[in-house]
Amino acid sequence: RIEVPLKPMLGRVAVAPAGEEAFGGLWPGNFGGNMDASDVTEGATVYLPVFHEGAYFYFGDGHALQGDGEFCGSGLETTMAVTFQFELIKGKKIAWPRIENDTHIMVVGSVRPLSDALRIAGVEMVEWVAAEYGLEKWDAYQVVSQLAEIRVANMVDPNYSVVVKMPKKVLAAVRSLTH
């Protein structure tokens, strides 16, 4: 018997993909999907690009616990009661899913190969830091390069998911220097 603390999370949060595309429930992508990012927990804010009027949000794949990568294709699966609060941020466009909690901002890239998922999440983080924290793009690139935390969220689905995280504490200091 092994006892460990649980960390409930949703493996799948998504909107309908762009155009007339349709994907099975295992697919993650720029629409969200089955990213299996263990950061999608109670209190987290998930930002998703919207491709259709009404967004067509869906969710599922509740896990009581899951390690990074979801190596065997399954977390500690469970049912859960979930409450969402939705807000449309007009005039703001993002290309890939973002997550925010009390301590970090995060970007999720989901494609194959794994190196491309990392590149997507890294570039999107640089752009987010530049836009929101007042840095020139090359300075944001340097800050992200020095401080990013990188996790592989999913290695078992048709696309892989990588999360690039930046600590808010440091970004608050960056903002105070630029404003």
For each residue, the residues with C-beta under 8 A, 3 or more apart:
1:
2:
3:
4: 65
5:
6: 64 65 76
7: 38 41 64 65
8: 41 42 62 63 64 65 78 80
9: 37 38 39 40 41 62 63 66 75
10: 13 40 41 59 60 61 62 63 80 82
11: 34 35 36 37 40 60 61 62 63 66 70 75
12: 25 32 33 34 35 36 58 59 60 61
13: 10 32 35 40 46 48 57 58 59 97
14: 31 32 33 34 48 57 58 59
15: 31 32 48 49 50 51 52 55 56 57 58
16: 31 51 52 55 56
17: 21 22 23 29 30 31 51
18: 21 30 31 51
19: 51
20:
21: 17 18
22: 17
23: 17 27 29 33
24: 27 158
25: 12 33 34 60 61
26: 34 157 158
27: 23 24 33 34 157 158 159
28: 32 33 34 35 36 108 110 154 157 159 161
29: 17 23 32 33 110 111 159
30: 17 18 49 95 96 97 110
31: 14 15 16 17 18 48 49 51 97
32: 12 13 14 15 28 29 35 46 48 97 108
33: 12 14 23 25 27 28 29 110
34: 11 12 14 25 26 27 28 61 154 157
35: 11 12 13 28 32 40 97 108 110 153 154 161
36: 11 12 28 61 63 66 70 75 153 154 157 161
37: 9 11 40 99 106 108 153 154 161 163
38: 7 9 41 63 66 67 68 153
39: 9 44 99 101 104 106 163 165
40: 9 10 11 13 35 37 44 46 99
41: 7 8 9 10 38 44 101
42: 8
43: 101 102
44: 39 40 41 99 100 101
45: 99 100 101
46: 13 32 40 97 98 99
47: 89 94 97 98 99 100
48: 13 14 15 31 32 55 57 94 97
49: 15 30 31 93 94 95 96 97
50: 15 55 88
51: 15 16 17 18 19 31 55
52: 15 16 55 56
53:
54:
55: 15 16 48 50 51 52
56: 15 16 52
57: 13 14 15 48 84 86
58: 12 13 14 15
59: 10 12 13 14 82 84
60: 10 11 12 25
61: 10 11 12 25 34 36 75 77
62: 8 9 10 11 77 78 79 80 82
63: 8 9 10 11 36 38 66 75 76 77 78
64: 6 7 8 75 76 77 78
65: 4 6 7 8 75 76
66: 9 11 36 38 63 70 75 76
67: 38 70 71 75
68: 38 151 152 153
69: 152 153 154 155 156
70: 11 36 66 67 73 74 75 153 154 155 156
71: 67 155 156
72: 156
73: 70 156
74: 70 77
75: 9 11 36 61 63 64 65 66 67 70
76: 6 63 64 65 66
77: 61 62 63 64 74
78: 8 62 63 64
79: 62
80: 8 10 62
81:
82: 10 59 62
83:
84: 57 59
85:
86: 57
87:
88: 50
89: 47 92
90:
91:
92: 89
93: 49
94: 47 48 49 97 98 124
95: 30 49 124
96: 30 49 107 108 109 110 120 121 124
97: 13 30 31 32 35 46 47 48 49 94 107 108 110
98: 46 47 94 105 106 107 108 124 128
99: 37 39 40 44 45 46 47 104 105 106 107 108 163
100: 44 45 47 104 105 106
101: 39 41 43 44 45 104 106
102: 43 168
103: 167 168 169
104: 39 99 100 101 149 165 166 167 168
105: 98 99 100 125 128 165 166 168 171
106: 37 39 98 99 100 101 163 164 165 166
107: 96 97 98 99 121 122 124 125 128 163 164
108: 28 32 35 37 96 97 98 99 121 153 161 162 163
109: 96 116 117 118 119 120 121 122 124 161 162 164
110: 28 29 30 33 35 96 97 117 120 154 159 160 161 162
111: 29 116 117 120 159 160
112: 116 117 158 159 160
113: 116 117 160
114: 117 118 152 155 160 162
115: 118 119
116: 109 111 112 113 119 120
117: 109 110 111 112 113 114 120 121 159 160 161 162
118: 109 114 115 121 122 150 162 164
119: 109 115 116 122 123
120: 96 109 110 111 116 117 123 124 162
121: 96 107 108 109 117 118 124 125 150 162 163 164
122: 107 109 118 119 125 126 144 148 150 164
123: 119 120 126 127
124: 94 95 96 98 107 109 120 121 127 128 164
125: 105 107 121 122 128 129 144 148 164 166
126: 122 123 129 130 137 140 141 144
127: 123 124 130 131 137 140
128: 98 105 107 124 125 131 132
129: 125 126 132 133 135 140 143 144 166 171 174
130: 126 127 133 135 136 137 139 140
131: 127 128
132: 128 129
133: 129 130 140 171 174 175 178
134: 174 175 178 179
135: 129 130 139 140 143 174 178
136: 130 139 140
137: 126 127 130 140 141
138: 141 142
139: 130 135 136 142 143
140: 126 127 129 130 133 135 136 137 143 144
141: 126 137 138 144 145
142: 138 139 145 146
143: 129 135 139 140 146 147 166 170 174
144: 122 125 126 129 140 141 147 148 164 166
145: 141 142 148
146: 142 143
147: 143 144 166 167 170
148: 122 125 144 145 164 165 166
149: 104 164 165 166 167
150: 118 121 122 162 163 164 165
151: 68 162 163 165
152: 68 69 114 155 160 161 162 163
153: 35 36 37 38 68 69 70 108 161 162 163
154: 28 34 35 36 37 69 70 110 157 159 160 161
155: 69 70 71 114 152 160
156: 69 70 71 72 73
157: 26 27 28 34 36 154 160 161
158: 24 26 27 112
159: 27 28 29 110 111 112 117 154
160: 110 111 112 113 114 117 152 154 155 157
161: 28 35 36 37 108 109 110 117 152 153 154 157
162: 108 109 110 114 117 118 120 121 150 151 152 153
163: 37 39 99 106 107 108 121 150 151 152 153
164: 106 107 109 118 121 122 124 125 144 148 149 150
165: 39 104 105 106 148 149 150 151
166: 104 105 106 125 129 143 144 147 148 149 170 171
167: 103 104 147 149 170 171
168: 102 103 104 105 171 172
169: 103 172 173
170: 143 147 166 167 173 174
171: 105 129 133 166 167 168 174 175
172: 168 169 175 176
173: 169 170 176 177
174: 129 133 134 135 143 170 171 177 178
175: 133 134 171 172 178 179
176: 172 173 179
177: 173 174
178: 133 134 135 174 175
179: 134 175 176
